[in-house]
Amino acid sequence: MDYKVCILTAGAGTRMGALSNNINKGILPVNFKAVISHVIEKFPKEVEIVIALGYKKETVKDYLALAHPERQFTFVEVDNYIGPGTGPGYSLLSCKAQLQSPFIFITADTLVLEDIPKPNQNWFGVAPIKETERYCTVKIKNNLIYQLDDKTKNDNKFAFIGLAGVKDFITFFDGLERNKEIAGGEIQVSNGFKNLIENKLVPIEFTWFDTGTLENYKETDKNFGGEKKKFDFSKGGGDEFLYFVNNRVIKFFADEKVSANRCLRAKTSLRGLCPEIEGHKNCFYSYKKIDGQTLYSILNRQIVKNFLQWAKINLWRKVELNENQKESYVMACKKFYIEKTANRLKAFYEKTGLKDVNTLINGVQTPSLKEIMDKIDWVYITAGIPSNFHGDLQFDNILVTKDPISNLEKFVLLDWRQDFAGLTDLGDLYYDLAKLYGGVLISYQLIKDGLFSFDMNGPGVYYNYHIKNDLIEAKEEYESFLIDNDFVNIFKYGLIA
């Protein structure tokens, strides 16, 4: 039968905390795929999907253009989506002109495990609940719904999950138009479904995951993702997200300039070294997923040696500057090393409430960070070595794959930095070298697995972390590379024993 699907994603997601500050809640990732993608993939590709838009509407449009270019979408902008009188009922009424056929509708914070049936009858998605006051609940007899109770305390056992099939769409919209009664500050869809009870409204039970609150969203992500890493390096503030969908990698940055500069660098200074950008829409960019393994997962001396020689030839190309360019470059180094470090330390102390004092660390009396910072030769540091750069070079951001023609080992750089203090065409060679060295001193991979300990409850600070033999060998190989290639400035501060 011919039918449409309507996804309601106009709401502001006020119960999602900072995660929805910059993005529509339907675009939040669940197991590295947007909630709305999980919904869309439940339906055949030939079905037209009507999407009710409101809050952060461009993030929905831009994501879908990159993630599902093969799909047919009709976007309806809801004029009022915040405050009293809004809600799913109002959003559906806004889509009425586009839904003059049988349709399925689903809210963008509803996920189910089961297949979703066609609207060849009027059906109502339900799931068992304990507290009825938050939901539209149902009374069922002879496998038919005979009463709907909207957000009241009662003894009903099943609640509406924001998913339903509407065969008799004229009757449905007639009921919704005639009764715009507000429940919980919103116009609810139950007003339309009450009109369908006489036409037979069948309950269908689903395994339901609600992503509409921060707590439920995190629990859903955990359930869909299986075993997660025990320590998450991501900042978690809603400023950036990563997606894997339809054999594509999609990145979101709240700052459009970050996304634009990453795309620019991928097409210029890092062209051929990182994935080719397939699409770019404001805060989002995408590229085809590349089969391979991270360097961390296949470490050995030879592959480290191969990568370092590759990086020396292909990545760390030195750049000659004239006098004016040198002055601008030094200013960028000062901004990057001095100002950024000071701002990050300030933010850290404000967030944690800790004081910058002398501290006993693993039994060693250690001066305050201010004392350490004062001893740094900033003139020397900010001189820099102008060259092409990656910006976050560590073994998790290096993909090892095979050249499709020669079948030889090939390196692809992932998650590159967007700029160096505003510069997109060059940075400091030693920033890449230092980043890489940090990743051979400490295994970020094992940190993610939770293989570290930390205690600051006593008079000092104690920490311990695990290192595997392959990383020790990688460190030895890297230090030999630094010496053999005269990258010995790193010795000045005793970074290598």
Backbone torsions as a table, in degrees:
resi	resn	phi	psi	omega
1	MET	NA	153.1	176.2
2	ASP	-83.1	128.5	177.5
3	TYR	-154.0	168.6	177.3
4	LYS	-121.4	168.2	174.7
5	VAL	-122.3	135.0	177.3
6	CYS	-118.6	122.9	177.7
7	ILE	-108.4	124.6	-179.0
8	LEU	-96.1	114.7	-179.1
9	THR	-141.7	38.4	-177.0
10	ALA	-86.2	-26.5	-171.9
11	GLY	-62.7	159.3	-174.1
12	ALA	-82.4	-9.7	178.1
13	GLY	62.9	44.3	-174.4
14	THR	-68.0	-15.5	-179.5
15	ARG	-93.9	10.0	-177.5
16	MET	-99.5	2.6	179.8
17	GLY	64.5	-147.9	-175.9
18	ALA	-67.4	-18.0	-177.3
19	LEU	-60.4	-29.2	-177.5
20	SER	-103.8	15.7	178.6
21	ASN	-64.1	-34.1	-172.0
22	ASN	-118.9	0.5	-171.5
23	ILE	-150.3	149.6	175.4
24	ASN	-65.9	142.3	-175.5
25	LYS	-62.8	-24.2	177.5
26	GLY	-70.5	-14.3	-179.1
27	ILE	-100.4	1.0	175.1
28	LEU	-65.9	137.7	-175.9
29	PRO	-79.9	135.9	168.4
30	VAL	-116.6	113.8	-173.9
31	ASN	52.6	48.5	175.5
32	PHE	62.5	28.7	172.8
33	LYS	-143.8	131.7	-177.2
34	ALA	-57.2	146.0	178.2
35	VAL	-51.9	-43.4	-177.1
36	ILE	-65.6	-27.9	175.6
37	SER	-68.8	-41.0	176.2
38	HIS	-57.9	-39.5	179.3
39	VAL	-68.1	-50.7	-176.6
40	ILE	-57.6	-40.2	-176.2
41	GLU	-70.3	-4.5	175.1
42	LYS	-79.5	-10.2	-172.1
43	PHE	-121.5	151.2	179.1
44	PRO	-59.1	150.8	-175.9
45	LYS	-66.0	-24.3	-176.9
46	GLU	-82.3	-8.3	-178.1
47	VAL	-78.7	131.1	176.3
48	GLU	-72.4	136.6	-178.8
49	ILE	-116.5	119.6	177.0
50	VAL	-95.1	128.7	-176.1
51	ILE	-122.4	122.1	178.0
52	ALA	-84.7	118.3	-174.4
53	LEU	-109.7	150.3	175.2
54	GLY	-157.2	-95.1	-178.0
55	TYR	-63.3	131.2	179.4
56	LYS	46.4	48.6	-174.0
57	LYS	-61.7	-33.4	-178.0
58	GLU	-65.5	-30.9	178.8
59	THR	-66.9	-31.2	176.3
60	VAL	-70.0	-49.8	-178.5
61	LYS	-61.1	-46.0	-176.1
62	ASP	-66.8	-42.6	179.1
63	TYR	-62.2	-47.0	-176.8
64	LEU	-65.3	-34.1	178.5
65	ALA	-63.2	-34.4	179.9
66	LEU	-87.0	-38.1	-173.4
67	ALA	-84.2	-32.2	-174.3
68	HIS	-136.8	59.7	-178.1
69	PRO	-65.3	-18.6	-177.3
70	GLU	-84.7	-7.5	-175.5
71	ARG	-90.3	154.4	176.3
72	GLN	-99.9	112.5	-179.9
73	PHE	-114.3	141.4	169.1
74	THR	-119.5	119.7	-176.4
75	PHE	-98.5	132.9	176.5
76	VAL	-121.1	120.8	-179.1
77	GLU	-88.4	120.0	179.9
78	VAL	-83.5	123.4	-172.4
79	ASP	-73.9	-24.0	-177.9
80	ASN	-134.2	109.8	-175.7
81	TYR	-131.2	6.4	176.9
82	ILE	-130.5	129.1	174.8
83	GLY	103.4	-178.5	-177.6
84	PRO	-59.5	142.1	177.3
85	GLY	89.5	-3.3	175.3
86	THR	-89.7	-157.4	176.3
87	GLY	113.8	177.3	-175.8
88	PRO	-61.9	-34.8	178.7
89	GLY	-64.4	-43.1	178.7
90	TYR	-65.2	-40.5	178.8
91	SER	-63.1	-41.7	179.0
92	LEU	-65.8	-38.8	176.9
93	LEU	-63.2	-34.7	177.8
94	SER	-64.9	-26.7	-178.4
95	CYS	-95.5	4.0	-172.0
96	LYS	-54.1	-44.2	-176.7
97	ALA	-62.6	-26.4	-179.2
98	GLN	-90.7	-5.0	-174.0
99	LEU	-120.3	45.2	177.9
100	GLN	-91.6	55.9	178.0
101	SER	-167.2	166.6	172.0
102	PRO	-54.3	143.8	-177.3
103	PHE	-151.1	159.8	170.6
104	ILE	-110.2	135.5	172.7
105	PHE	-123.7	149.4	-178.4
106	ILE	-149.3	139.6	175.8
107	THR	-80.1	151.5	-173.7
108	ALA	-76.8	5.4	173.9
109	ASP	-114.8	20.4	179.9
110	THR	-115.5	123.2	173.7
111	LEU	-123.1	141.2	177.2
112	VAL	-133.0	155.9	-179.5
113	LEU	-87.8	-32.9	-173.4
114	GLU	-78.0	162.4	170.5
115	ASP	-64.1	148.5	-178.7
116	ILE	-101.3	121.6	-176.9
117	PRO	-72.1	159.0	176.1
118	LYS	-69.1	161.3	178.3
119	PRO	-85.6	54.6	177.4
120	ASN	-84.4	2.7	168.7
121	GLN	-152.4	168.1	175.3
122	ASN	-81.8	115.2	-179.2
123	TRP	-131.3	156.6	-170.9
124	PHE	-129.6	116.3	180.0
125	GLY	-73.7	127.9	-177.5
126	VAL	-134.3	162.0	175.4
127	ALA	-151.7	151.7	-179.5
128	PRO	-68.2	142.2	178.3
129	ILE	-139.3	165.4	178.1
130	LYS	-106.1	-45.9	-179.6
131	GLU	-98.7	119.8	-173.1
132	THR	-89.7	-19.2	-171.4
133	GLU	-62.7	-24.7	-175.5
134	ARG	-88.5	-6.6	-169.0
135	TYR	-130.4	165.3	163.6
136	CYS	-85.0	118.1	-177.0
137	THR	-111.2	165.9	-172.2
138	VAL	-129.8	151.1	167.9
139	LYS	-107.7	133.1	-172.5
140	ILE	-124.0	137.4	174.4
141	LYS	-147.3	132.3	-179.2
142	ASN	54.3	40.3	179.1
143	ASN	57.7	32.1	173.1
144	LEU	-132.8	145.4	176.1
145	ILE	-84.1	128.2	179.2
146	TYR	-117.6	-4.4	177.3
147	GLN	-158.0	140.2	173.8
148	LEU	-115.8	133.4	177.9
149	ASP	-122.1	115.5	-171.3
150	ASP	-94.8	109.2	172.4
151	LYS	53.2	52.5	175.5
152	THR	-127.2	159.3	176.2
153	LYS	-82.3	121.9	-177.5
154	ASN	-154.6	-174.2	-178.9
155	ASP	-104.7	18.0	177.8
156	ASN	-65.9	149.3	-175.1
157	LYS	-102.7	-17.8	-174.8
158	PHE	-126.2	144.6	179.4
159	ALA	-120.4	153.0	173.4
160	PHE	-70.6	136.2	-173.5
161	ILE	-105.5	8.4	-178.9
162	GLY	82.1	28.5	180.0
163	LEU	-144.2	127.6	-177.7
164	ALA	-157.9	158.4	174.4
165	GLY	-112.5	131.1	-177.6
166	VAL	-119.4	106.9	175.1
167	LYS	-83.5	-48.7	-178.0
168	ASP	-89.5	75.6	-172.4
169	PHE	-69.0	-31.7	178.9
170	ILE	-65.2	-46.7	178.3
171	THR	-62.2	-40.3	-179.7
172	PHE	-61.2	-52.0	-176.4
173	PHE	-70.0	-28.9	175.6
174	ASP	-61.6	-44.4	178.3
175	GLY	-66.7	-37.9	-179.2
176	LEU	-69.6	-37.3	179.1
177	GLU	-69.0	-41.6	-175.6
178	ARG	-73.4	-25.7	-174.6
179	ASN	-130.4	97.1	178.3
180	LYS	-102.7	35.4	179.7
181	GLU	-59.6	139.7	-176.8
182	ILE	-97.8	131.8	174.3
183	ALA	-128.7	127.9	-178.2
184	GLY	64.6	27.9	178.3
185	GLY	82.5	2.0	-175.6
186	GLU	-130.8	156.1	169.9
187	ILE	-82.7	118.8	-173.7
188	GLN	-95.1	155.9	178.6
189	VAL	-74.2	-14.0	-177.9
190	SER	-59.3	-27.4	179.8
191	ASN	-62.8	-32.0	176.2
192	GLY	-78.3	-38.1	-176.8
193	PHE	-72.9	-26.6	175.6
194	LYS	-61.0	-30.1	178.8
195	ASN	-74.4	-16.5	-178.7
196	LEU	-93.2	-10.0	-175.8
197	ILE	-58.6	-40.2	180.0
198	GLU	-67.3	-25.0	178.9
199	ASN	-87.1	4.3	-176.5
200	LYS	82.3	116.6	179.0
201	LEU	-122.0	111.2	-171.4
202	VAL	-94.7	128.6	175.4
203	PRO	-80.2	136.7	174.0
204	ILE	-125.7	122.5	-176.7
205	GLU	-86.4	136.8	179.3
206	PHE	-126.7	157.4	168.1
207	THR	-84.4	111.2	-163.8
208	TRP	-108.7	133.5	171.4
209	PHE	-121.7	122.4	-177.9
210	ASP	-100.9	120.8	179.6
211	THR	-105.7	19.8	-172.7
212	GLY	-82.8	-10.1	174.4
213	THR	-125.5	158.6	-177.3
214	LEU	-59.3	-43.5	-179.8
215	GLU	-63.6	-46.6	-179.7
216	ASN	-67.5	-36.4	177.9
217	TYR	-61.2	-47.2	-179.4
218	LYS	-63.4	-38.6	179.0
219	GLU	-67.7	-39.8	177.8
220	THR	-63.9	-44.7	178.9
221	ASP	-59.7	-40.1	178.2
222	LYS	-64.4	-43.1	-178.8
223	ASN	-67.5	-39.2	-178.7
224	PHE	-77.9	-27.5	-174.2
225	GLY	-90.1	-10.3	-177.0
226	GLY	68.8	-143.5	-177.7
227	GLU	-73.9	122.8	180.0
228	LYS	-98.5	162.8	171.9
229	LYS	-60.9	145.3	-175.2
230	LYS	-79.6	-16.3	176.1
231	PHE	-135.7	128.0	-174.5
232	ASP	-105.8	119.4	179.5
233	PHE	-76.7	-17.2	-175.1
234	SER	-65.3	152.2	-175.8
235	LYS	-72.8	-28.0	171.7
236	GLY	69.2	17.8	-177.1
237	GLY	-99.7	4.5	-179.0
238	GLY	85.9	10.3	-179.3
239	ASP	-89.2	-19.9	178.6
240	GLU	-152.4	146.9	179.9
241	PHE	-141.4	153.9	179.8
242	LEU	-123.0	136.6	-179.3
243	TYR	-131.2	146.4	169.2
244	PHE	-123.6	110.7	-175.4
245	VAL	-149.8	135.7	177.2
246	ASN	52.1	44.0	178.8
247	ASN	60.3	27.9	176.3
248	ARG	-123.3	153.5	169.0
249	VAL	-107.1	127.5	179.4
250	ILE	-123.4	133.6	177.8
251	LYS	-117.6	140.6	175.4
252	PHE	-120.9	134.3	172.5
253	PHE	-129.5	130.9	180.0
254	ALA	-59.7	-33.1	177.8
255	ASP	-87.4	110.8	-178.4
256	GLU	-57.6	-30.8	-177.1
257	LYS	-65.7	-33.9	177.7
258	VAL	-62.4	-47.9	179.6
259	SER	-62.5	-44.3	-178.5
260	ALA	-63.4	-42.9	-178.5
261	ASN	-70.6	-33.1	175.4
262	ARG	-64.7	-42.4	177.5
263	CYS	-64.1	-41.2	179.3
264	LEU	-61.2	-45.9	-178.9
265	ARG	-66.4	-35.9	178.8
266	ALA	-65.2	-28.1	-178.1
267	LYS	-93.9	-10.6	-176.8
268	THR	-121.4	-93.2	-171.6
269	SER	-65.4	-27.1	-179.3
270	LEU	-107.9	14.5	-178.7
271	ARG	-61.1	130.4	-178.2
272	GLY	84.4	-10.3	-179.8
273	LEU	-104.2	-24.2	178.8
274	CYS	-123.0	173.4	-179.9
275	PRO	-61.3	148.8	177.4
276	GLU	-76.5	126.4	-178.6
277	ILE	-67.3	126.0	-178.4
278	GLU	-92.3	-36.8	-178.7
279	GLY	-152.6	151.4	179.5
280	HIS	-143.7	121.8	178.6
281	LYS	-134.4	99.1	176.0
282	ASN	52.4	-104.3	-176.1
283	CYS	-83.9	-7.3	-175.1
284	PHE	-112.8	148.0	164.0
285	TYR	-141.4	159.8	-176.5
286	SER	-141.9	155.6	171.6
287	TYR	-149.5	160.2	-179.5
288	LYS	-68.4	139.2	178.5
289	LYS	-67.1	136.1	-176.9
290	ILE	-109.6	129.5	177.3
291	ASP	-73.2	135.7	178.9
292	GLY	166.9	-174.0	179.2
293	GLN	-129.2	146.8	176.7
294	THR	-70.6	153.7	-178.9
295	LEU	-60.8	-32.3	177.2
296	TYR	-56.9	-37.9	-171.2
297	SER	-80.4	-12.4	-178.0
298	ILE	-132.7	34.0	-175.4
299	LEU	-61.2	134.8	163.9
300	ASN	-159.8	167.9	-174.7
301	ARG	-57.5	-44.6	-174.0
302	GLN	-66.1	-41.6	-177.4
303	ILE	-70.5	-32.8	175.2
304	VAL	-65.6	-44.5	178.3
305	LYS	-60.5	-43.1	179.8
306	ASN	-62.5	-43.4	-179.2
307	PHE	-65.1	-44.4	-177.6
308	LEU	-62.0	-39.8	176.9
309	GLN	-66.8	-39.1	177.0
310	TRP	-62.0	-45.7	-178.9
311	ALA	-64.6	-39.5	179.7
312	LYS	-61.3	-40.4	-176.9
313	ILE	-81.2	-42.8	-169.4
314	ASN	-99.2	-31.9	-174.2
315	LEU	-100.0	-56.5	-170.2
316	TRP	-83.7	61.8	177.5
317	ARG	-83.2	118.0	-177.8
318	LYS	-69.3	149.4	-176.8
319	VAL	-119.9	128.5	176.9
320	GLU	-86.5	132.6	-177.9
321	LEU	-117.9	146.4	171.0
322	ASN	-82.3	179.9	-173.4
323	GLU	-62.7	-43.2	178.7
324	ASN	-64.3	-41.1	178.5
325	GLN	-65.6	-36.8	178.4
326	LYS	-62.0	-42.2	179.9
327	GLU	-62.7	-44.9	178.7
328	SER	-64.6	-37.0	-179.2
329	TYR	-66.5	-42.9	178.2
330	VAL	-62.7	-40.1	177.5
331	MET	-61.8	-40.2	177.7
332	ALA	-63.8	-41.2	178.1
333	CYS	-62.4	-40.6	178.3
334	LYS	-63.4	-43.4	178.6
335	LYS	-63.6	-41.1	-175.9
336	PHE	-72.1	-46.8	-173.7
337	TYR	-86.8	-44.5	-173.4
338	ILE	-86.3	-56.8	-175.6
339	GLU	-66.5	-45.1	-178.5
340	LYS	-63.6	-41.2	178.7
341	THR	-63.0	-45.3	179.8
342	ALA	-62.0	-41.4	-179.7
343	ASN	-67.0	-38.4	179.9
344	ARG	-69.1	-39.0	177.4
345	LEU	-64.8	-42.5	178.2
346	LYS	-59.8	-46.0	179.5
347	ALA	-62.9	-38.3	179.7
348	PHE	-63.2	-47.0	-177.9
349	TYR	-68.7	-34.9	176.9
350	GLU	-67.5	-38.1	-179.1
351	LYS	-71.5	-41.6	-173.7
352	THR	-92.3	-22.1	-175.5
353	GLY	76.9	5.5	178.9
354	LEU	-74.8	156.6	177.2
355	LYS	-106.9	146.0	178.6
356	ASP	-85.1	94.1	-176.3
357	VAL	-133.4	167.4	171.6
358	ASN	-59.7	136.2	-173.5
359	THR	-137.9	144.4	173.9
360	LEU	-85.4	110.1	-177.6
361	ILE	-115.0	117.4	-176.5
362	ASN	49.2	40.1	176.1
363	GLY	83.5	0.3	-178.8
364	VAL	-109.7	126.1	177.5
365	GLN	-68.9	120.0	-172.9
366	THR	-119.2	131.4	-179.8
367	PRO	-66.7	166.2	177.9
368	SER	-64.4	159.8	179.2
369	LEU	-64.0	-32.0	178.3
370	LYS	-62.9	-42.1	177.9
371	GLU	-63.3	-41.3	179.3
372	ILE	-65.5	-45.3	-179.6
373	MET	-61.4	-36.9	-179.0
374	ASP	-66.5	-21.5	-178.9
375	LYS	-86.5	-9.5	-178.0
376	ILE	-76.1	136.8	175.3
377	ASP	-82.1	88.3	-173.8
378	TRP	-68.7	-29.2	176.9
379	VAL	-61.8	-43.3	179.3
380	TYR	-66.6	-45.2	-177.7
381	ILE	-62.4	-45.2	-173.1
382	THR	-81.3	-1.8	173.0
383	ALA	-65.8	-41.1	175.3
384	GLY	63.5	168.9	172.3
385	ILE	-123.6	99.3	-176.0
386	PRO	-62.0	125.3	179.7
387	SER	-161.5	170.9	168.6
388	ASN	-65.1	155.2	-175.6
389	PHE	-154.7	164.1	174.3
390	HIS	-96.7	-57.0	174.5
391	GLY	109.7	-21.4	173.7
392	ASP	-146.7	55.2	-170.8
393	LEU	-82.5	105.4	173.7
394	GLN	-149.6	164.5	-165.9
395	PHE	-62.4	-22.0	176.1
396	ASP	-74.3	-18.0	-179.7
397	ASN	-103.0	16.5	177.7
398	ILE	-121.0	115.1	-178.6
399	LEU	-97.9	131.7	177.6
400	VAL	-105.3	120.7	-177.5
401	THR	-136.9	-170.0	-179.6
402	LYS	-118.4	137.2	174.3
403	ASP	-66.0	127.6	-175.2
404	PRO	-64.2	-22.1	-178.0
405	ILE	-94.5	-53.4	-175.6
406	SER	-87.5	-16.9	-176.2
407	ASN	64.4	17.3	177.5
408	LEU	-87.1	159.7	178.8
409	GLU	-58.8	136.1	-178.0
410	LYS	-136.6	140.9	179.1
411	PHE	-108.0	136.6	177.0
412	VAL	-127.0	130.2	-177.6
413	LEU	-91.2	130.7	-179.2
414	LEU	-112.9	159.1	169.9
415	ASP	51.1	48.5	-179.9
416	TRP	-71.9	155.1	178.7
417	ARG	-74.8	147.9	-175.9
418	GLN	-78.2	-26.1	179.7
419	ASP	-166.2	174.6	173.9
420	PHE	-124.0	94.2	-176.4
421	ALA	52.3	42.6	178.6
422	GLY	95.9	-16.2	179.3
423	LEU	-85.6	129.5	179.9
424	THR	-105.4	-16.3	-174.6
425	ASP	-99.3	-10.5	176.7
426	LEU	-160.9	162.8	177.2
427	GLY	-147.5	-153.2	179.8
428	ASP	-106.9	123.5	177.9
429	LEU	-52.3	-40.1	-174.4
430	TYR	-73.4	-16.6	173.5
431	TYR	-68.9	-45.1	175.3
432	ASP	-61.5	-43.6	-179.1
433	LEU	-62.0	-41.4	-179.8
434	ALA	-68.8	-41.6	177.4
435	LYS	-59.3	-44.7	-179.6
436	LEU	-64.8	-38.5	-179.8
437	TYR	-66.7	-37.8	176.2
438	GLY	-58.0	-37.3	-178.7
439	GLY	-77.6	-11.7	173.8
440	VAL	-99.9	-15.7	173.7
441	LEU	-78.7	-39.6	-179.7
442	ILE	-126.4	132.9	179.2
443	SER	-82.0	103.7	177.4
444	TYR	-62.0	-31.5	178.8
445	GLN	-61.5	-45.4	180.0
446	LEU	-73.5	-29.7	174.7
447	ILE	-62.2	-43.4	177.6
448	LYS	-60.1	-32.0	178.6
449	ASP	-80.3	1.8	177.4
450	GLY	79.4	16.9	-177.3
451	LEU	-88.5	62.4	175.1
452	PHE	-155.1	162.9	176.4
453	SER	-136.4	154.4	-176.4
454	PHE	-153.6	133.5	-178.2
455	ASP	-145.9	124.6	176.6
456	MET	-132.2	27.6	-179.3
457	ASN	-80.8	-22.8	-178.3
458	GLY	-90.2	-153.2	-177.6
459	PRO	-73.6	-12.8	-179.5
460	GLY	-144.2	-158.2	-179.2
461	VAL	-120.7	135.6	177.1
462	TYR	-126.0	134.5	174.8
463	TYR	-141.0	155.5	177.5
464	ASN	-152.5	145.4	178.5
465	TYR	-147.0	156.8	-175.7
466	HIS	-91.4	145.6	175.1
467	ILE	-132.8	135.5	175.7
468	LYS	-94.5	158.2	-176.2
469	ASN	-60.9	-33.9	-178.7
470	ASP	-64.6	-30.8	178.2
471	LEU	-76.7	-34.3	175.1
472	ILE	-60.9	-43.2	177.8
473	GLU	-66.2	-37.3	177.3
474	ALA	-63.9	-39.2	178.2
475	LYS	-62.7	-44.2	178.8
476	GLU	-62.2	-41.7	180.0
477	GLU	-65.3	-39.7	-179.1
478	TYR	-67.6	-43.7	179.6
479	GLU	-63.8	-37.0	176.0
480	SER	-64.5	-39.5	178.0
481	PHE	-61.4	-44.2	179.8
482	LEU	-61.1	-42.3	-179.8
483	ILE	-68.8	-47.7	-175.9
484	ASP	-63.6	-28.3	-176.9
485	ASN	-104.1	12.9	174.9
486	ASP	62.1	29.5	171.1
487	PHE	-88.1	55.5	-166.8
488	VAL	-95.7	1.0	177.7
489	ASN	-60.8	-23.2	-180.0
490	ILE	-64.7	-19.7	178.4
491	PHE	-72.5	-21.9	-171.0
492	LYS	-56.4	-35.8	-177.3
493	TYR	-101.3	16.3	174.7
494	GLY	69.8	26.1	-178.4
495	LEU	-72.3	-22.0	174.3
496	ILE	-115.8	125.9	-177.5
497	ALA	-72.1	NA	NA
